Protein backbone atom coordinates (compact mmCIF):
# COMPACT_ATOMS: atom_id res chain seq x y z
CA UNK A 1 0.00 0.00 0.00
CA UNK A 2 2.77 2.55 0.70
CA UNK A 3 4.22 2.07 -2.79
CA UNK A 4 0.79 2.39 -4.39
CA UNK A 5 0.18 5.53 -2.34
CA UNK A 6 3.46 7.08 -3.50
CA UNK A 7 2.72 6.29 -7.14
CA UNK A 8 -0.86 7.53 -6.94
CA UNK A 9 0.28 10.71 -5.16
CA UNK A 10 2.72 11.42 -7.97
CA UNK A 11 -0.03 10.88 -10.53
CA UNK A 12 -2.30 13.30 -8.64
CA UNK A 13 0.50 15.87 -8.59
CA UNK A 14 0.94 15.50 -12.35
CA UNK A 15 -2.77 15.83 -13.06
CA UNK A 16 -4.91 17.05 -10.17
CA UNK A 17 -8.09 16.41 -12.17
CA UNK A 18 -7.36 12.68 -12.58
CA UNK A 19 -10.11 11.07 -10.53
CA UNK A 20 -8.81 7.51 -10.93
CA UNK A 21 -5.50 8.49 -9.31
CA UNK A 22 -7.37 10.13 -6.43
CA UNK A 23 -9.42 6.98 -5.87
CA UNK A 24 -6.28 4.82 -6.00
CA UNK A 25 -4.60 7.16 -3.53
CA UNK A 26 -7.61 7.01 -1.19
CA UNK A 27 -7.67 3.20 -1.40
CA UNK A 28 -4.00 3.06 -0.46
CA UNK A 29 -4.56 5.45 2.46
CA UNK A 30 -7.43 3.26 3.65
CA UNK A 31 -5.22 0.15 3.45
CA UNK A 32 -2.57 1.92 5.51
CA UNK A 33 -5.13 2.76 8.23
CA UNK A 34 -5.32 6.45 7.35
CA UNK A 35 -9.08 6.65 6.97
CA UNK A 36 -9.42 10.36 7.74
CA UNK A 37 -7.03 11.27 4.93
CA UNK A 38 -8.80 8.87 2.58
CA UNK A 39 -12.10 10.51 3.52
CA UNK A 40 -10.75 13.98 2.70
CA UNK A 41 -9.42 12.83 -0.66
CA UNK A 42 -12.71 11.15 -1.58
CA UNK A 43 -14.74 14.16 -0.43
CA UNK A 44 -12.70 16.34 -2.76
CA UNK A 45 -13.26 13.91 -5.63
CA UNK A 46 -17.00 13.87 -4.87
CA UNK A 47 -17.18 17.67 -4.87
CA UNK A 48 -15.84 17.64 -8.41
CA UNK A 49 -18.20 14.91 -9.62
CA UNK A 50 -21.15 14.30 -7.24
CA UNK A 51 -22.54 11.40 -9.29
CA UNK A 52 -19.43 9.19 -9.17
CA UNK A 53 -20.55 5.78 -7.87
CA UNK A 54 -17.12 4.39 -6.83
CA UNK A 55 -16.47 7.49 -4.72
CA UNK A 56 -19.93 7.34 -3.12
CA UNK A 57 -19.49 3.68 -2.18
CA UNK A 58 -16.09 4.27 -0.59
CA UNK A 59 -17.32 7.30 1.32
CA UNK A 60 -20.36 5.37 2.56
CA UNK A 61 -18.10 2.71 4.05
CA UNK A 62 -15.85 5.28 5.68
CA UNK A 63 -18.87 7.05 7.18
CA UNK A 64 -20.24 3.78 8.57
CA UNK A 65 -16.82 2.91 9.95
CA UNK A 66 -16.67 6.30 11.70
CA UNK A 67 -20.11 5.68 13.22
CA UNK A 68 -21.95 8.20 11.05
CA UNK A 69 -24.81 5.87 10.11
CA UNK A 70 -27.13 8.59 8.80
CA UNK A 71 -24.45 10.00 6.49
CA UNK A 72 -23.56 6.49 5.32
CA UNK A 73 -27.22 5.82 4.55
CA UNK A 74 -27.52 9.04 2.56
CA UNK A 75 -24.49 8.14 0.47
CA UNK A 76 -25.83 4.63 -0.15
CA UNK A 77 -29.20 6.12 -1.21
CA UNK A 78 -27.40 8.37 -3.69
CA UNK A 79 -25.51 5.37 -5.02
CA UNK A 80 -28.77 3.45 -5.49
CA UNK A 81 -30.42 6.41 -7.25
CA UNK A 82 -27.53 6.57 -9.71
CA UNK A 83 -28.18 2.91 -10.48
CA UNK A 84 -24.53 1.89 -10.77
CA UNK A 85 -23.88 -0.58 -7.99
CA UNK A 86 -21.44 -2.56 -10.14
CA UNK A 87 -18.62 -0.70 -8.38
CA UNK A 88 -19.37 -2.48 -5.10
CA UNK A 89 -17.87 -5.86 -5.99
CA UNK A 90 -14.38 -4.59 -6.88
CA UNK A 91 -14.42 -2.30 -3.85
CA UNK A 92 -15.17 -5.22 -1.55
CA UNK A 93 -11.78 -6.66 -2.53
CA UNK A 94 -10.16 -3.52 -1.13
CA UNK A 95 -12.12 -3.39 2.14
CA UNK A 96 -10.73 -5.10 5.18
CA UNK A 97 -12.71 -8.12 6.38
CA UNK A 98 -14.18 -6.33 9.42
CA UNK A 99 -15.37 -3.47 7.19
CA UNK A 100 -16.94 -5.84 4.67
CA UNK A 101 -18.86 -7.44 7.54
CA UNK A 102 -19.88 -4.00 8.84
CA UNK A 103 -21.22 -2.98 5.44
CA UNK A 104 -22.97 -6.31 4.91
CA UNK A 105 -24.59 -6.20 8.34
CA UNK A 106 -25.65 -2.58 7.95
CA UNK A 107 -27.20 -3.17 4.54
CA UNK A 108 -28.93 -6.33 5.78
CA UNK A 109 -30.52 -4.61 8.79
CA UNK A 110 -31.43 -1.56 6.74
CA UNK A 111 -33.14 -3.74 4.11
CA UNK A 112 -35.08 -5.57 6.83
CA UNK A 113 -36.22 -2.24 8.30
CA UNK A 114 -37.42 -1.09 4.87
CA UNK A 115 -39.30 -4.35 4.28
CA UNK A 116 -40.87 -4.21 7.73
CA UNK A 117 -41.99 -0.63 7.11
CA UNK A 118 -43.65 -1.62 3.84
CA UNK A 119 -45.44 -4.57 5.44
CA UNK A 120 -46.81 -2.35 8.20
CA UNK A 121 -47.94 0.26 5.66
DSSP file (Angstrom, degrees, kcal/mol; ACC not computed):
  #  RESIDUE AA STRUCTURE BP1 BP2  ACC     N-H-->O    O-->H-N    N-H-->O    O-->H-N    TCO  KAPPA ALPHA  PHI   PSI    X-CA   Y-CA   Z-CA
    1    1 A X     >        0   0    0      0, 0.0     4,-2.7     0, 0.0     5,-0.2   0.000 360.0 360.0 360.0 -39.3    0.0    0.0    0.0
    2    2 A X  H  >  +     0   0    0      1,-0.2     4,-2.3     2,-0.2     5,-0.1   0.909 360.0  47.5 -61.7 -38.9    2.8    2.6    0.7
    3    3 A X  H  > S+     0   0    0      2,-0.2     4,-2.3     1,-0.2    -1,-0.2   0.906 112.5  48.7 -66.4 -41.2    4.2    2.1   -2.8
    4    4 A X  H  > S+     0   0    0      1,-0.2     4,-3.0     2,-0.2     5,-0.2   0.908 110.8  52.0 -63.2 -41.6    0.8    2.4   -4.4
    5    5 A X  H  X S+     0   0    0     -4,-2.7     4,-2.6     2,-0.2    -2,-0.2   0.920 109.5  48.7 -61.2 -44.5    0.2    5.5   -2.3
    6    6 A X  H  X S+     0   0    0     -4,-2.3     4,-2.0     2,-0.2    -2,-0.2   0.928 114.3  45.6 -62.6 -45.0    3.5    7.1   -3.5
    7    7 A X  H  X S+     0   0    0     -4,-2.3     4,-2.2     2,-0.2    -2,-0.2   0.937 114.5  47.2 -63.4 -47.4    2.7    6.3   -7.1
    8    8 A X  H  X S+     0   0    0     -4,-3.0     4,-2.3     1,-0.2    -2,-0.2   0.882 110.0  54.0 -63.7 -38.0   -0.9    7.5   -6.9
    9    9 A X  H  X S+     0   0    0     -4,-2.6     4,-2.3    -5,-0.2    -1,-0.2   0.907 108.3  49.5 -62.5 -41.9    0.3   10.7   -5.2
   10   10 A X  H  X S+     0   0    0     -4,-2.0     4,-2.1     2,-0.2    -2,-0.2   0.904 110.2  50.8 -62.7 -41.1    2.7   11.4   -8.0
   11   11 A X  H  X S+     0   0    0     -4,-2.2     4,-2.1     2,-0.2    -2,-0.2   0.885 109.7  50.2 -64.5 -38.2    0.0   10.9  -10.5
   12   12 A X  H  < S+     0   0    0     -4,-2.3    -1,-0.2     2,-0.2    -2,-0.2   0.896 109.4  51.7 -66.1 -39.9   -2.3   13.3   -8.6
   13   13 A X  H  < S+     0   0    0     -4,-2.3     3,-0.4     1,-0.2    -2,-0.2   0.891 111.0  48.1 -63.0 -38.6    0.5   15.9   -8.6
   14   14 A X  H  < S+     0   0    0     -4,-2.1     2,-0.3     1,-0.3    -2,-0.2   0.872 132.9  12.7 -69.8 -37.0    0.9   15.5  -12.3
   15   15 A X    ><  -     0   0    0     -4,-2.1     3,-1.9    -5,-0.2    -1,-0.3  -0.790  63.5-173.2-143.8  95.8   -2.8   15.8  -13.1
   16   16 A X  T 3  S+     0   0    0     -3,-0.4    -4,-0.1    -2,-0.3    -3,-0.1   0.636  86.2  59.6 -67.8 -13.0   -4.9   17.1  -10.2
   17   17 A X  T 3  S+     0   0    0     -5,-0.0     2,-1.1     4,-0.0    -1,-0.3   0.471  73.6 113.1 -92.5  -1.3   -8.1   16.4  -12.2
   18   18 A X    <>  -     0   0    0     -3,-1.9     4,-1.4    -7,-0.2     3,-0.2  -0.593  44.7-174.7 -76.4 101.8   -7.4   12.7  -12.6
   19   19 A X  H  > S+     0   0    0     -2,-1.1     4,-2.5     1,-0.2     5,-0.2   0.855  78.4  59.0 -67.4 -37.1  -10.1   11.1  -10.5
   20   20 A X  H  > S+     0   0    0      1,-0.2     4,-2.4     2,-0.2    -1,-0.2   0.890 105.7  49.6 -61.6 -39.4   -8.8    7.5  -10.9
   21   21 A X  H  > S+     0   0    0      2,-0.2     4,-2.5     1,-0.2    -1,-0.2   0.883 109.7  51.8 -66.6 -37.8   -5.5    8.5   -9.3
   22   22 A X  H  X S+     0   0    0     -4,-1.4     4,-2.6     2,-0.2    -2,-0.2   0.914 110.8  47.5 -63.3 -42.9   -7.4   10.1   -6.4
   23   23 A X  H  X S+     0   0    0     -4,-2.5     4,-2.6     2,-0.2    -2,-0.2   0.923 112.5  49.1 -65.0 -43.6   -9.4    7.0   -5.9
   24   24 A X  H  X S+     0   0    0     -4,-2.4     4,-2.1     2,-0.2    -2,-0.2   0.904 111.8  49.5 -61.1 -41.6   -6.3    4.8   -6.0
   25   25 A X  H  X S+     0   0    0     -4,-2.5     4,-2.4     2,-0.2    -2,-0.2   0.916 111.2  48.9 -63.2 -44.4   -4.6    7.2   -3.5
   26   26 A X  H  X S+     0   0    0     -4,-2.6     4,-2.5     2,-0.2    -2,-0.2   0.894 109.7  52.2 -63.7 -40.5   -7.6    7.0   -1.2
   27   27 A X  H  X S+     0   0    0     -4,-2.6     4,-2.4     2,-0.2    -1,-0.2   0.905 110.3  48.3 -62.1 -41.3   -7.7    3.2   -1.4
   28   28 A X  H  X S+     0   0    0     -4,-2.1     4,-1.7     2,-0.2    -2,-0.2   0.909 110.6  50.8 -66.5 -41.6   -4.0    3.1   -0.5
   29   29 A X  H  <>S+     0   0    0     -4,-2.4     5,-3.0     1,-0.2    -2,-0.2   0.922 110.2  50.4 -60.2 -43.7   -4.6    5.5    2.5
   30   30 A X  H ><5S+     0   0    0     -4,-2.5     3,-1.8     1,-0.2    -2,-0.2   0.930 108.9  51.3 -58.7 -46.8   -7.4    3.3    3.7
   31   31 A X  H 3<5S+     0   0    0     -4,-2.4    -1,-0.2     1,-0.3    -2,-0.2   0.809 108.1  52.8 -62.4 -29.8   -5.2    0.1    3.4
   32   32 A X  T 3<5S-     0   0    0     -4,-1.7    -1,-0.3    -5,-0.1    -2,-0.2   0.390 122.1-107.0 -87.1   4.3   -2.6    1.9    5.5
   33   33 A X  T < 5S+     0   0    0     -3,-1.8     2,-0.6    -4,-0.2    -3,-0.2   0.710  83.0 127.1  80.7  20.5   -5.1    2.8    8.2
   34   34 A X     >< +     0   0    0     -5,-3.0     4,-2.0     1,-0.2     3,-0.2  -0.518  21.1 154.6-109.0  62.9   -5.3    6.4    7.3
   35   35 A X  H  >  +     0   0    0     -2,-0.6     4,-2.6     1,-0.2    -1,-0.2   0.824  66.4  56.9 -62.4 -37.0   -9.1    6.7    7.0
   36   36 A X  H  > S+     0   0    0      2,-0.2     4,-2.1     1,-0.2    -1,-0.2   0.913 109.8  45.5 -63.9 -41.5   -9.4   10.4    7.7
   37   37 A X  H  > S+     0   0    0     -3,-0.2     4,-2.2     2,-0.2    -1,-0.2   0.891 112.4  51.4 -68.1 -38.6   -7.0   11.3    4.9
   38   38 A X  H  X S+     0   0    0     -4,-2.0     4,-2.5     1,-0.2    -2,-0.2   0.908 108.6  52.4 -62.4 -41.2   -8.8    8.9    2.6
   39   39 A X  H  X S+     0   0    0     -4,-2.6     4,-2.6     1,-0.2    -2,-0.2   0.916 109.1  49.0 -60.9 -44.8  -12.1   10.5    3.5
   40   40 A X  H  X S+     0   0    0     -4,-2.1     4,-2.0     2,-0.2    -1,-0.2   0.913 111.8  48.8 -62.0 -43.1  -10.8   14.0    2.7
   41   41 A X  H  X S+     0   0    0     -4,-2.2     4,-1.9     1,-0.2    -2,-0.2   0.911 113.8  45.7 -64.9 -42.4   -9.4   12.8   -0.7
   42   42 A X  H  X S+     0   0    0     -4,-2.5     4,-2.6     2,-0.2    -2,-0.2   0.871 109.3  55.3 -69.4 -36.6  -12.7   11.1   -1.6
   43   43 A X  H  X S+     0   0    0     -4,-2.6     4,-2.0     2,-0.2    -1,-0.2   0.898 108.4  49.1 -62.4 -39.6  -14.7   14.2   -0.4
   44   44 A X  H  X S+     0   0    0     -4,-2.0     4,-1.2     2,-0.2    -1,-0.2   0.917 111.2  49.0 -64.8 -43.1  -12.7   16.3   -2.8
   45   45 A X  H  X S+     0   0    0     -4,-1.9     4,-1.4     1,-0.2     3,-0.3   0.889 111.1  50.8 -63.2 -38.3  -13.3   13.9   -5.6
   46   46 A X  H  < S+     0   0    0     -4,-2.6    -1,-0.2     1,-0.2    -2,-0.2   0.850 103.8  57.8 -68.8 -34.2  -17.0   13.9   -4.9
   47   47 A X  H  < S+     0   0    0     -4,-2.0     3,-0.3     1,-0.2    -1,-0.2   0.809 109.0  46.6 -65.9 -27.6  -17.2   17.7   -4.9
   48   48 A X  H  < S+     0   0    0     -4,-1.2     2,-0.2     1,-0.3    -1,-0.2   0.798 132.5  15.4 -82.2 -30.2  -15.8   17.6   -8.4
   49   49 A X    ><  -     0   0    0     -4,-1.4     3,-1.3    -5,-0.1    -1,-0.3  -0.719  66.2-176.5-146.0  89.3  -18.2   14.9   -9.6
   50   50 A X  T 3  S+     0   0    0     -3,-0.3    -4,-0.1     1,-0.3    -3,-0.1   0.547  81.1  57.9 -70.1  -6.4  -21.2   14.3   -7.2
   51   51 A X  T 3  S+     0   0    0     -5,-0.1     2,-0.9    31,-0.0    -1,-0.3   0.097  70.2 126.6-108.2  22.4  -22.5   11.4   -9.3
   52   52 A X    <>  -     0   0    0     -3,-1.3     4,-2.2     1,-0.2     3,-0.5  -0.721  44.0-162.0 -88.6 105.3  -19.4    9.2   -9.2
   53   53 A X  H  > S+     0   0    0     -2,-0.9     4,-2.6     1,-0.2     5,-0.2   0.870  84.8  53.5 -58.4 -46.1  -20.5    5.8   -7.9
   54   54 A X  H  > S+     0   0    0      1,-0.2     4,-1.7     2,-0.2    -1,-0.2   0.867 111.9  46.8 -60.6 -33.6  -17.1    4.4   -6.8
   55   55 A X  H  > S+     0   0    0     -3,-0.5     4,-2.7     2,-0.2     5,-0.2   0.920 111.3  51.0 -71.6 -43.8  -16.5    7.5   -4.7
   56   56 A X  H  X S+     0   0    0     -4,-2.2     4,-2.5     1,-0.2    -2,-0.2   0.914 110.2  49.8 -59.2 -44.2  -19.9    7.3   -3.1
   57   57 A X  H  X S+     0   0    0     -4,-2.6     4,-1.9     2,-0.2    -1,-0.2   0.918 112.3  46.6 -63.2 -44.1  -19.5    3.7   -2.2
   58   58 A X  H  X S+     0   0    0     -4,-1.7     4,-2.3    -5,-0.2    -1,-0.2   0.920 113.2  48.8 -65.2 -43.4  -16.1    4.3   -0.6
   59   59 A X  H  X S+     0   0    0     -4,-2.7     4,-2.5     1,-0.2    -1,-0.2   0.883 107.2  56.3 -64.1 -37.5  -17.3    7.3    1.3
   60   60 A X  H  X S+     0   0    0     -4,-2.5     4,-2.4    -5,-0.2    -1,-0.2   0.930 108.7  47.1 -59.6 -45.1  -20.4    5.4    2.6
   61   61 A X  H  X S+     0   0    0     -4,-1.9     4,-2.8     1,-0.2    -2,-0.2   0.933 111.7  50.0 -62.5 -45.4  -18.1    2.7    4.0
   62   62 A X  H  X S+     0   0    0     -4,-2.3     4,-1.7     1,-0.2    -1,-0.2   0.878 110.8  50.0 -63.0 -36.4  -15.9    5.3    5.7
   63   63 A X  H  X>S+     0   0    0     -4,-2.5     5,-2.6     2,-0.2     4,-0.5   0.921 111.9  47.3 -67.2 -43.2  -18.9    7.0    7.2
   64   64 A X  H ><5S+     0   0    0     -4,-2.4     3,-1.1     1,-0.2    -2,-0.2   0.913 110.7  52.3 -62.6 -41.6  -20.2    3.8    8.6
   65   65 A X  H 3<5S+     0   0    0     -4,-2.8    -1,-0.2     1,-0.3    -2,-0.2   0.848 108.4  50.9 -62.9 -34.8  -16.8    2.9   10.0
   66   66 A X  H 3<5S-     0   0    0     -4,-1.7    -1,-0.3    -5,-0.2    -2,-0.2   0.543 122.1-108.2 -79.9  -7.1  -16.7    6.3   11.7
   67   67 A X  T <<5S+     0   0    0     -3,-1.1     2,-1.4    -4,-0.5     3,-0.2   0.546  78.9 132.5  92.5   7.5  -20.1    5.7   13.2
   68   68 A X     >< +     0   0    0     -5,-2.6     4,-2.4     1,-0.2     5,-0.2  -0.612  22.5 164.8 -92.8  76.1  -22.0    8.2   11.1
   69   69 A X  H  > S+     0   0    0     -2,-1.4     4,-2.8     1,-0.2    -1,-0.2   0.899  70.4  52.2 -63.4 -44.6  -24.8    5.9   10.1
   70   70 A X  H  > S+     0   0    0     -3,-0.2     4,-2.3     1,-0.2    -1,-0.2   0.935 112.0  46.0 -59.7 -46.5  -27.1    8.6    8.8
   71   71 A X  H  > S+     0   0    0      1,-0.2     4,-2.2     2,-0.2    -1,-0.2   0.905 112.2  51.6 -62.9 -41.2  -24.4   10.0    6.5
   72   72 A X  H  X S+     0   0    0     -4,-2.4     4,-2.3     1,-0.2    -1,-0.2   0.907 109.6  50.2 -61.1 -41.7  -23.6    6.5    5.3
   73   73 A X  H  X S+     0   0    0     -4,-2.8     4,-2.6     1,-0.2    -2,-0.2   0.911 108.6  51.9 -62.5 -42.6  -27.2    5.8    4.5
   74   74 A X  H  X S+     0   0    0     -4,-2.3     4,-2.1     1,-0.2    -1,-0.2   0.904 110.5  48.0 -62.0 -41.5  -27.5    9.0    2.6
   75   75 A X  H  X S+     0   0    0     -4,-2.2     4,-2.2     2,-0.2    -1,-0.2   0.902 111.4  50.1 -66.4 -40.6  -24.5    8.1    0.5
   76   76 A X  H  X S+     0   0    0     -4,-2.3     4,-2.4     2,-0.2    -2,-0.2   0.889 109.0  52.6 -64.6 -38.4  -25.8    4.6   -0.1
   77   77 A X  H  X S+     0   0    0     -4,-2.6     4,-2.6     2,-0.2    -2,-0.2   0.916 109.1  49.6 -62.1 -43.0  -29.2    6.1   -1.2
   78   78 A X  H  X S+     0   0    0     -4,-2.1     4,-1.9     1,-0.2    -2,-0.2   0.906 109.9  51.4 -61.7 -40.7  -27.4    8.4   -3.7
   79   79 A X  H  X>S+     0   0    0     -4,-2.2     4,-1.4     1,-0.2     5,-0.9   0.911 110.8  47.9 -62.0 -43.0  -25.5    5.4   -5.0
   80   80 A X  H  <5S+     0   0    0     -4,-2.4    -2,-0.2     1,-0.2    -1,-0.2   0.899 108.9  53.6 -66.2 -40.6  -28.8    3.5   -5.5
   81   81 A X  H  <5S+     0   0    0     -4,-2.6    -1,-0.2     1,-0.2    -2,-0.2   0.859 105.0  54.5 -62.8 -34.8  -30.4    6.4   -7.2
   82   82 A X  H  <5S-     0   0    0     -4,-1.9    -1,-0.2    -5,-0.2    -2,-0.2   0.860 102.2-141.0 -65.9 -34.7  -27.5    6.6   -9.7
   83   83 A X  T  <5 +     0   0    0     -4,-1.4     2,-0.6    -5,-0.2    -3,-0.2   0.636  64.4 116.3  85.1  14.9  -28.2    2.9  -10.5
   84   84 A X    > < +     0   0    0     -5,-0.9     3,-0.5     1,-0.1    -1,-0.1  -0.706  17.5 145.3-118.0  80.0  -24.5    1.9  -10.8
   85   85 A X  T >   +     0   0    0     -2,-0.6     3,-1.9     1,-0.2     4,-0.4   0.386  46.4  98.6 -93.2   4.1  -23.9   -0.6   -8.0
   86   86 A X  T 3> S+     0   0    0      1,-0.3     4,-0.6     2,-0.2     3,-0.4   0.723  72.1  68.4 -62.7 -19.7  -21.4   -2.6  -10.1
   87   87 A X  H <> S+     0   0    0     -3,-0.5     4,-1.5     1,-0.2    -1,-0.3   0.666  83.1  75.1 -73.2 -15.1  -18.6   -0.7   -8.4
   88   88 A X  H <> S+     0   0    0     -3,-1.9     4,-2.1     1,-0.2    -1,-0.2   0.900  87.8  55.8 -68.4 -40.7  -19.4   -2.5   -5.1
   89   89 A X  H  > S+     0   0    0     -3,-0.4     4,-0.8    -4,-0.4    -1,-0.2   0.943 110.2  42.9 -61.3 -50.0  -17.9   -5.9   -6.0
   90   90 A X  H >X S+     0   0    0     -4,-0.6     3,-0.6     1,-0.2     4,-0.6   0.868 113.1  54.6 -63.9 -31.9  -14.4   -4.6   -6.9
   91   91 A X  H >X S+     0   0    0     -4,-1.5     4,-1.8     1,-0.2     3,-1.3   0.859  97.4  63.6 -68.5 -33.7  -14.4   -2.3   -3.8
   92   92 A X  H 3< S+     0   0    0     -4,-2.1    -1,-0.2     1,-0.3    -2,-0.2   0.800  95.5  60.2 -61.5 -26.6  -15.2   -5.2   -1.6
   93   93 A X  H << S+     0   0    0     -4,-0.8    -1,-0.3    -3,-0.6    -2,-0.2   0.784 107.4  46.2 -68.2 -26.1  -11.8   -6.7   -2.5
   94   94 A X  H << S+     0   0    0     -3,-1.3    -2,-0.2    -4,-0.6    -1,-0.2   0.836  94.7  91.3 -84.0 -36.0  -10.2   -3.5   -1.1
   95   95 A X  S  < S-     0   0    0     -4,-1.8     2,-0.1     1,-0.1   -64,-0.0  -0.250  82.7-112.7 -64.0 146.2  -12.1   -3.4    2.1
   96   96 A X    >>  -     0   0    0      1,-0.1     4,-2.3     4,-0.0     3,-0.7  -0.449  33.2-106.4 -73.3 155.2  -10.7   -5.1    5.2
   97   97 A X  H 3> S+     0   0    0      1,-0.3     4,-2.3     2,-0.2     5,-0.2   0.874 119.4  51.8 -54.2 -45.0  -12.7   -8.1    6.4
   98   98 A X  H 3> S+     0   0    0      1,-0.2     4,-1.8     2,-0.2    -1,-0.3   0.853 111.2  48.6 -63.6 -33.3  -14.2   -6.3    9.4
   99   99 A X  H <> S+     0   0    0     -3,-0.7     4,-2.5     2,-0.2    -1,-0.2   0.848 108.1  53.3 -76.0 -34.4  -15.4   -3.5    7.2
  100  100 A X  H  X S+     0   0    0     -4,-2.3     4,-2.7     2,-0.2    -2,-0.2   0.925 111.0  47.4 -61.4 -43.5  -16.9   -5.8    4.7
  101  101 A X  H  X S+     0   0    0     -4,-2.3     4,-2.8    -5,-0.2     5,-0.2   0.892 110.6  52.2 -65.7 -39.3  -18.9   -7.4    7.5
  102  102 A X  H  X S+     0   0    0     -4,-1.8     4,-2.6     2,-0.2    -2,-0.2   0.937 112.7  44.3 -60.5 -47.8  -19.9   -4.0    8.8
  103  103 A X  H  X S+     0   0    0     -4,-2.5     4,-2.6     2,-0.2     5,-0.2   0.917 114.6  49.0 -64.2 -44.3  -21.2   -3.0    5.4
  104  104 A X  H  X S+     0   0    0     -4,-2.7     4,-2.4     2,-0.2    -2,-0.2   0.932 113.9  45.7 -61.4 -46.9  -23.0   -6.3    4.9
  105  105 A X  H  X S+     0   0    0     -4,-2.8     4,-2.6     2,-0.2     5,-0.3   0.920 113.3  49.7 -63.6 -44.8  -24.6   -6.2    8.3
  106  106 A X  H  X S+     0   0    0     -4,-2.6     4,-2.4    -5,-0.2    -2,-0.2   0.935 113.2  45.5 -61.0 -47.3  -25.6   -2.6    8.0
  107  107 A X  H  X S+     0   0    0     -4,-2.6     4,-2.4     2,-0.2    -1,-0.2   0.884 112.6  52.2 -65.0 -38.1  -27.2   -3.2    4.5
  108  108 A X  H  X S+     0   0    0     -4,-2.4     4,-2.2    -5,-0.2    -2,-0.2   0.950 113.3  42.3 -62.8 -49.7  -28.9   -6.3    5.8
  109  109 A X  H  X S+     0   0    0     -4,-2.6     4,-2.1     1,-0.2    -2,-0.2   0.863 114.3  51.9 -67.4 -35.4  -30.5   -4.6    8.8
  110  110 A X  H  X S+     0   0    0     -4,-2.4     4,-2.1    -5,-0.3    -1,-0.2   0.914 109.5  49.5 -67.0 -42.0  -31.4   -1.6    6.7
  111  111 A X  H  X S+     0   0    0     -4,-2.4     4,-2.6     1,-0.2    -2,-0.2   0.902 110.4  50.9 -63.3 -41.1  -33.1   -3.7    4.1
  112  112 A X  H  X S+     0   0    0     -4,-2.2     4,-2.7     1,-0.2    -1,-0.2   0.902 109.1  51.1 -62.7 -40.7  -35.1   -5.6    6.8
  113  113 A X  H  X S+     0   0    0     -4,-2.1     4,-2.1     2,-0.2    -1,-0.2   0.895 110.8  48.7 -63.7 -39.5  -36.2   -2.2    8.3
  114  114 A X  H  X S+     0   0    0     -4,-2.1     4,-1.9     2,-0.2    -2,-0.2   0.931 112.9  47.2 -65.5 -45.8  -37.4   -1.1    4.9
  115  115 A X  H  X S+     0   0    0     -4,-2.6     4,-2.1     1,-0.2    -2,-0.2   0.903 111.8  50.5 -63.3 -41.3  -39.3   -4.3    4.3
  116  116 A X  H  X S+     0   0    0     -4,-2.7     4,-2.1     1,-0.2    -1,-0.2   0.906 108.8  52.3 -62.8 -41.6  -40.9   -4.2    7.7
  117  117 A X  H  X S+     0   0    0     -4,-2.1     4,-1.4     1,-0.2    -1,-0.2   0.870 110.0  48.4 -62.8 -37.7  -42.0   -0.6    7.1
  118  118 A X  H  < S+     0   0    0     -4,-1.9    -1,-0.2     2,-0.2    -2,-0.2   0.868 109.9  51.7 -70.9 -36.7  -43.7   -1.6    3.8
  119  119 A X  H  < S+     0   0    0     -4,-2.1    -2,-0.2     1,-0.2    -1,-0.2   0.877 111.2  47.5 -67.5 -37.3  -45.4   -4.6    5.4
  120  120 A X  H  <        0   0    0     -4,-2.1    -1,-0.2     1,-0.2    -2,-0.2   0.812 360.0 360.0 -72.6 -29.6  -46.8   -2.4    8.2
  121  121 A X     <        0   0    0     -4,-1.4    -1,-0.2    -5,-0.2    -2,-0.2   0.463 360.0 360.0 -78.1 360.0  -47.9    0.3    5.7
